[in-house]
Amino acid sequence: MALGAFVMYSVLLMPVVAHAQYRATAFQDPATGETYHVEGGMVFWNPPPDLRVSSEGLGIVGTEIDAVKDLGIEQKRISELRIVLRPALKHKFRINYLPMTYTAQSNLQRDIVFNGQRYSINLPVSTQLSWKTWQLGYEYDFVHQERWFVGFVAQLRATDVSVDLASPIATEIATAQAPIPTIGGIGRVYVVPNISITGEFGGIKLPDNAVKNAAAHYWDFDLYGTVNFNNYFGAQIGYRSLDVGYLIKKDSGTFKMRGIYFGGVARY
């Protein structure tokens, strides 16, 4: 009788013990690549350029010059440096540098006015166009889970534009600097522990009357996927659409580029 009672008690107790052990063992599958303090990346982009500039001089309003049609600027690969400093889980400081330099030689297909100087049709012109942008920003991920997060981004984007037109009759250089503050949002989700999809949008439109003799807009959409080989290295592919414009007194410039890019990241 005693042995039978012991066996029955043991059989009844086993499911309870097994169930308790199962509940005590939590399943965790953390995302790869989210345990860093410094992240550095480089992306390579080859979008068709859409650049337009005008420059007033000597009281003469400049022509809106299409850098592709008028000056012969051609498509080329450009690169962008991206750095993220992450002192805490939800806080990130970001630094981006996007330099673009184009050179071309062509004969003008129409008369243009640039920086107060008239350039006539069929005149040979050498062009050097530089458009560089520094971005300094802060990101706060107000919702941060193990496999996804959502945050907002505030950035100051400093744009430096320089256009140099050289011809047999004259050489003219026009420059413009336009610091543009932007705000936006970012979200990331890990579809599997080592593959993430990130979407980010930021921008601003500064009305014509907000600042005397100045106006600007900046719209930036970036969607990319990252494959993390481990916590330290990953590869990226993405699509980006960038639309920037400025008006300073009577000088103006617009820059639009869209296309697929490739890149890589390293973390510490």
C-alpha positions in Angstrom: 0.0 0.0 0.0 2.8 2.5 0.9 4.6 1.7 -2.3 1.5 2.2 -4.4 0.7 5.5 -2.8 4.3 6.7 -3.4 4.1 5.8 -7.1 0.7 7.5 -7.5 2.0 10.7 -5.8 5.1 10.8 -8.1 3.0 10.4 -11.2 0.7 13.3 -10.2 3.6 15.5 -9.3 5.6 15.1 -12.5 3.5 17.3 -14.8 3.4 20.1 -12.2 7.2 20.1 -11.9 7.7 19.9 -15.7 5.3 22.8 -16.2 7.0 24.9 -13.6 10.4 24.3 -15.2 9.1 25.1 -18.7 7.7 28.5 -17.5 10.9 29.4 -15.7 13.0 29.0 -18.9 12.3 32.2 -20.9 12.9 32.2 -24.6 15.1 35.1 -25.8 16.3 35.9 -29.3 18.1 39.3 -29.2 18.8 41.4 -32.2 22.3 41.3 -33.6 24.1 44.6 -34.0 22.3 46.7 -31.3 24.9 46.5 -28.5 27.3 49.2 -29.7 28.5 52.6 -28.5 30.1 53.8 -31.8 29.0 53.0 -35.3 30.7 54.1 -38.5 29.3 53.5 -42.0 30.0 54.4 -45.6 27.4 54.2 -48.4 27.9 54.5 -52.1 25.3 56.1 -54.3 25.0 56.7 -58.0 21.8 58.7 -58.6 21.1 60.8 -61.7 21.9 64.4 -60.8 19.3 67.1 -60.9 21.1 70.3 -60.0 20.0 73.9 -60.8 21.7 77.1 -59.6 21.4 80.8 -60.3 23.6 83.7 -59.1 22.9 87.5 -59.2 25.7 90.0 -59.7 26.0 93.7 -60.3 22.3 94.0 -59.9 21.6 91.6 -62.8 19.4 88.7 -62.1 21.0 85.3 -63.0 19.6 82.6 -65.2 18.5 79.4 -63.7 21.2 77.0 -65.0 20.5 73.3 -65.4 23.9 71.7 -64.5 23.1 68.7 -66.7 21.6 70.3 -69.8 23.5 73.6 -69.8 26.9 72.6 -68.3 27.2 68.9 -69.2 27.4 67.5 -65.7 27.3 63.7 -65.8 26.1 61.1 -63.4 28.8 59.8 -61.1 29.2 57.7 -57.9 29.1 59.7 -54.6 29.8 58.5 -51.1 28.5 59.5 -47.7 30.1 59.0 -44.3 27.8 58.2 -41.4 28.8 58.1 -37.7 26.6 57.4 -34.7 27.7 57.9 -31.1 25.5 56.1 -28.6 26.2 56.9 -25.0 22.9 55.3 -23.8 20.4 52.8 -25.0 17.9 55.4 -26.3 20.2 58.3 -27.1 22.3 58.8 -30.2 24.4 61.6 -31.6 24.8 61.5 -35.4 27.3 63.0 -37.9 26.9 62.7 -41.6 29.1 64.1 -44.4 27.9 64.1 -48.0 30.3 65.7 -50.5 29.5 66.0 -54.2 31.9 67.4 -56.7 31.3 67.5 -60.5 33.5 68.8 -63.3 32.5 69.2 -67.0 33.4 70.9 -70.2 30.8 71.8 -72.8 29.7 74.4 -75.3 26.7 76.4 -74.2 23.4 75.6 -76.0 21.9 78.9 -75.0 22.8 82.3 -73.5 23.1 82.4 -69.8 23.8 85.0 -67.1 25.8 84.0 -64.1 27.1 86.2 -61.4 26.5 89.3 -63.5 28.4 87.9 -66.5 26.7 87.0 -69.8 27.9 83.8 -71.5 26.8 83.5 -75.1 25.6 80.4 -77.0 28.4 78.0 -78.3 30.9 79.5 -75.8 33.1 76.8 -74.4 32.8 76.6 -70.6 34.6 74.6 -68.0 32.6 73.9 -64.8 33.5 72.8 -61.3 30.5 72.4 -59.1 30.8 71.5 -55.4 27.8 70.8 -53.1 28.8 69.6 -49.6 26.5 68.9 -46.7 27.4 68.3 -43.0 24.7 66.9 -40.8 24.8 67.1 -37.0 21.9 65.5 -35.2 20.4 63.9 -32.1 18.2 60.9 -32.1 16.0 59.8 -29.2 14.3 56.4 -29.4 11.3 57.0 -27.2 10.1 53.4 -27.7 12.9 50.7 -27.7 12.2 47.0 -27.6 14.4 44.1 -28.2 13.6 43.7 -31.8 12.3 47.2 -32.8 12.4 50.8 -32.0 10.8 54.2 -32.9 12.3 57.6 -32.4 12.6 61.2 -33.5 15.6 62.9 -35.0 16.6 66.6 -34.9 19.4 67.7 -37.1 21.3 70.8 -38.3 22.3 70.4 -42.0 25.0 72.9 -43.2 25.1 73.1 -47.0 28.1 74.7 -48.8 27.6 75.3 -52.5 30.3 76.5 -54.9 30.0 77.0 -58.7 33.0 77.9 -60.8 32.5 78.8 -64.5 35.6 79.4 -66.6 35.5 80.5 -70.3 37.7 82.5 -72.7 35.9 85.7 -71.7 35.7 85.4 -67.9 35.9 83.2 -64.9 33.1 83.6 -62.3 32.7 81.9 -58.9 29.6 81.9 -56.8 29.3 80.5 -53.3 26.4 80.0 -50.8 26.1 78.6 -47.3 22.7 77.6 -45.9 22.4 76.1 -42.4 19.0 74.2 -42.4 17.5 72.7 -39.2 15.3 69.6 -39.8 13.1 67.3 -37.7 11.9 63.9 -38.5 11.3 60.3 -37.3 13.0 56.9 -37.6 11.8 53.3 -37.1 13.6 50.0 -37.2 12.3 46.4 -37.0 14.3 43.1 -37.1 12.5 40.6 -39.3 15.0 38.0 -38.0 17.6 38.5 -35.3 20.3 39.6 -37.8 18.3 41.4 -40.5 16.7 44.7 -40.0 14.6 47.2 -42.0 15.0 50.9 -41.2 12.9 53.8 -42.4 13.7 57.5 -41.8 12.1 60.7 -42.9 13.2 64.3 -42.0 12.8 67.7 -43.4 11.6 71.3 -43.1 10.3 74.1 -45.2 11.4 77.6 -44.3 8.8 80.1 -45.7 9.9 83.0 -47.7 9.0 85.6 -45.0 10.4 83.6 -42.0 14.0 85.0 -42.5 14.8 88.2 -44.3 16.0 87.5 -47.9 16.1 83.8 -47.4 14.1 80.6 -47.9 14.9 77.0 -47.9 13.5 73.4 -47.9 15.0 70.0 -47.1 13.2 66.7 -47.6 15.1 63.4 -47.0 13.6 59.9 -47.2 15.8 56.9 -46.5 14.7 53.2 -46.5 17.3 50.5 -46.1 17.9 47.0 -45.0 20.9 45.8 -43.0 22.3 42.3 -42.8 24.5 42.0 -39.6 27.1 39.3 -39.9 27.8 39.7 -36.2 27.6 42.5 -33.6 30.5 44.3 -35.2 30.0 44.3 -39.0 27.1 44.5 -41.4 26.1 45.3 -45.1 23.4 47.6 -46.3 21.2 48.2 -49.3 18.8 51.1 -49.5 16.8 53.6 -51.4 17.1 57.3 -50.8 15.2 60.4 -52.0 16.8 63.8 -51.3 15.3 67.2 -52.2 17.1 70.4 -51.1 16.6 74.0 -52.1 17.7 77.4 -50.9 17.2 81.1 -51.8 19.6 83.6 -50.3 18.9 87.2 -51.5 18.8 86.6 -55.3 20.9 83.5 -55.4 19.2 80.1 -55.5 19.9 76.4 -55.9 18.0 73.1 -56.0 19.3 69.6 -55.7 17.2 66.5 -56.2 18.6 62.9 -56.3 16.9 59.5 -56.0 18.2 56.0 -56.2 19.5 52.8 -54.7 22.7 52.7 -52.7 25.0 50.1 -51.1 27.1 50.4 -48.0 28.6 48.8 -44.9 28.8 49.5 -41.2 31.3 48.7 -38.4 30.5 48.9 -34.7 32.3 49.0 -31.4 
